[in-house]
Amino acid sequence: MQLRHIEVFHAIRLAGSINAAAERLNVSQPALSRTLKHAESLLGFKLFDRVKQRLVPTREADLLFSEAVDVQAALERFRTLARNLGRNPDDVLRVGFLPSLGVGLAPKVVSKLPKHWEGFKVEIFTHHYDMLLRRLRALDLDLAVAFSIVETPGINSTTVGTMNLTYLETDDPDKPVDPSPIHLRDIDMKTFVGLEKESPVGTFLRHAFDQEGMPYEPRISVHTYSVAAACVSQGVGCAIVDEFSARFTRGVRLRPLVPKLQFTITALTSENRPVSNAEDMFIKILKSACQELHSSG
């Protein structure tokens, strides 16, 4: 099968009819029918049965569909990369942040942009770590800001600051404020809202608890610090979150952790192209903003 055959098969499988698939691909129905018949003749078996004016996928088509989805996704990544290679890098700076860093750090950085950038567009996105890497590789982002978790092939990393993790509990007016540090082994897992164990940060926390001889078994698992902090503010339980998420959450109390848990914040760029002047300036502003936020905490 050729790439066009796979594209047509994928469109028909999603649309359920020749007519809808033809509209989807912006081609005529006869042309689409001919391409489908040609694909089936090359394969030696039918991909669809016609049932009451609809095309019903055969067993073979169902088995092929997941592979076709992967091919279409790869093709879309290719198109995105090709489109971005032709983009003028001086038009706009596209920066992705982890959700937790997007809350406190991104606004601080934007507020520090120099006056001569007033005619320069900056687009801010928030994504989870895997999506940040995917968009960087496709040149769909110029820069990403994340925690330094593991070295990633094809990605350059520049340290811009550090971030402490902090203990968060609900601000209960009936309980006296206790500003003293809390030890990991004293955290009650029965009320703990934690990052899911399979996530990079969850793995980091699990390792920290393991070193203290404590099992990392959160009662509730979430995917982001911001959700964990929001749960604490609603009285669900306690959590360990980054200092930025903690600082911008109402109805909570913060306590330092023992032992101290800290992440490095990094600026990520693709190895496939040089860093532009705008990106270099943005990284310098990132470093300054991280230093100010960290010292003010």
N, C-alpha and C positions, 0 to 999 in steps of 0.2 A: 504493500500500500504506500502511496505517496502522501506527502503532507496534506495536500488538498483533500484526498480521500478521508483522512482522519478528521480534518476540520469539518467536512460535510457530515460524516457519521456522528460526530460530537454534537453538531447543531441539531440534527434530526432527533437524536436520542433525547436531548433536552426539550425540544419543541413539541415532539410527538406527532408532527405532520410535515409533509413536504412544503405545504404552503407557508406555515409558520417559520420553518427553517429557512426558506428562501427569503422571506422578509428579514429575518435575522442577519443573513449573510449578504443581503442586498443583491441577489441574483434572481434569474427567472426560474420558475418551477421546472420547465423542461430541462434546463441546464443542470439543475440539482439532481433530477431523476436520472439523467445520463451518468452523472458522476457516481451516484450510488450504485447503479447497475454495473458500471465499470469496476468499482471496488469489489463488489460481490463476485464478479467473474474472475478477478485476480485471486480472491481468497478461495473460491471454490465452494462457498456456502452462503446462505442468505443471512442478512443482518436484521431484517425486519419482515414480519408478516403483516399483511393488510387485513385489519379486522374493523368492520363498520366505519370505513373512511378514516381510520387511524392506523398509524404504523406502530405495531407492537414489537419491541425488540426480542430477538431470539435468545436462546441460552448463550450462544456464542457471543452475541452482541453485549450481553450483560457482563460476560467475562472480560471482554475487551474494553469496556467503558472506563474502568478505573485507570487503565493505561492511557486511554485517550485524554482523560482529565489531566494526567501528568504532562502529556505532550502539549496540551493547550496552555497549561500554566507556564511551561518552559518557553513556549512561543510568545506568550504575553510578556514574560520577563525580557526576552530578546527584543521585542518591539519597544518596550519601555527604555531599555538600555540604549538602543539605536536612536530613539527620540531624544534622550537626554544627552547623548554625545554631540548632538547638533545644537544643543541649547547654548545660548550666550551666558557664560558663568557670571558676567557682570550685571545681569538683569536683576537677579534676586538671590538672596541667600536662604537656603532651606535647611532648617535645623530641627533635629528630632531630640526629644528629651524622654527619659523614663517618666511615667506618670508622677511619681513622688518628687522628682526633681523639677518637673514642670510647674508644680504648685508654688514653691518658694523661690527656686533659683532662676527660672526663666524670666519672670517679671523683673527681678532685680537686674538681670543682665540687660534686658531691653531698656530699662530706665537709664542705664549707663552708656548707651550707644552715643557716639559723638554727634555733634550738631550737623557736621557736614554729611552725615548719613541720611538726612531728611528726605532726599530724593531717591534713596535706596530702599528697596523692598526686602523685608525679612519675614519669612513664613515660619511659624513655630508649630511643630507637631508633637503629640505625645503617643508613644508606642511602647509595647513591651520589648524586651531585649532582642528577641529573635526577629521581630519585625524591623527594628532599627538596623540590624545587620543586613537583612534582606534588602531594604531600601538603599542602604549604603552601597551594596554590591551592584545594584542596578543603577547607581548614580542618580537615584530618585531623591536622595538626601545629599547635601554637601557635607554635613557635619552631624554627629550625634553625641549626646552627652549622657553618660551612663556610669555605673559603678564598675570598677576594675575587678572582674570576676575571673576570667580566664583569657589567655592570649588566643587570638582568633586569626587564622591564616587569611591574608589578603586585606587585613585591617590594621591601620596605624593607630597607635594610642599615645596620647599626651596627657600626663597628669596635670590636673588643674586645681585640685584641692582635696580636702578630706571631709568626711561626714561621720559623726558619731551616731550610734544607735542609742535609743533611750527607752526607759520603761514608762508606760502610759497606763494610767488608771482613771476611772470615772471621778469627776469632781463632786464628791458626795458632801453636802453641807453638814451632815450629821457626823462626819468623821473628821478628826483633827488632821491638819496637813502635816505630812511627814516628808521633809525634803531630803532625808538621809538616803545614801545609796542603797540599792537593793541587790542582793546577790542572786545569781541565776538559780541557785539551788533552792531559794526561798520563794520562787514564783510558783503559784498554784496552777497546775496544768488543767484543773477542772474548770477554771474560768478563763483560760488562756486562748486568745484569738491569734493564731500564728500564720505565717506564710507557708503555703503548701510545701511539703517536704521535697517534692520533685523539682521545684523551682531553684534557680541558682542561689537566691538569697535564703530560701528555706534550707538548702543544703548547708550553707554557711552557718545558719543558726543551729541546725542539728549537730554539726561538728562542735560548735561552742558548748552546747549542752552535754554532748558526749564527753568532752574533756573535763566537765565538772561531775561526771558520773550520774547525769540526769537524762532520762529518756525524753526525746522531743516528741511529745504527743499532744498537739493542740486539740482542744475540744472543738474548735471551729477553725477550719482552714480557708484562707482567702488567697487571692493572687496578687494583691497590691497593698502597699503600706496605707494608702489613703482609705481603702475599705476597712482595714484593720482599725485605723484611728477613728473612723466614723462609727464603727461598732462600739468602741470604748466610750465614745461621747454619748451613745444611746444607752449606756449601762449594761451592755452585753457581757463585759468582762475586762480583762487587762490585755496588754499587747506590748511587743517590742517593735518600735518603728524608727524611721530615720528622723533626725532632729528637725528637718524642714517640714515634714508632714505633721509632726507633733506640734510645732510652733504655730501652724495655721489651722489647728483644730480647736474648737471651743468646747467647753464643758469637760475638760480633762486636766489631770495633774501629771507633771513630769518628774521622774526621779532618775538620777544617774545609775548606770549599771556597774556591777562588779562581777567579773572582770570587765574592763573597758572593751567595747566592741566598736570597731571603726572600719569604714570603707574608704578606698581611694576613689575620687571622682575623676573620670577621664573624658577627654574629647577624642572621638573616633572619626577617622577619615579613611577613604578608600585608598589602597596602595596603587590603584590603576590610574591615578591622575595626581598632578602636583597640587599642593595647597595654595589657594589663591590669596591675594593680599587681604581681601575681606574676611576670609576664614581665619587667617593668621591674627587679624585684629580682634575678631570675635573671641578667639581662644584667649588672648591677653585680657579681654574684658571679663571672660569667664573666671580666670584666675583671681582677678581683683574682687569680683562679686563673691566668690567662694570664701575668700579670706575675710571679707567684711561680715558675711553671714555667720561664719564659724566663730569669729571673735566676739560677735554680738550675743552669741548664745551663752 
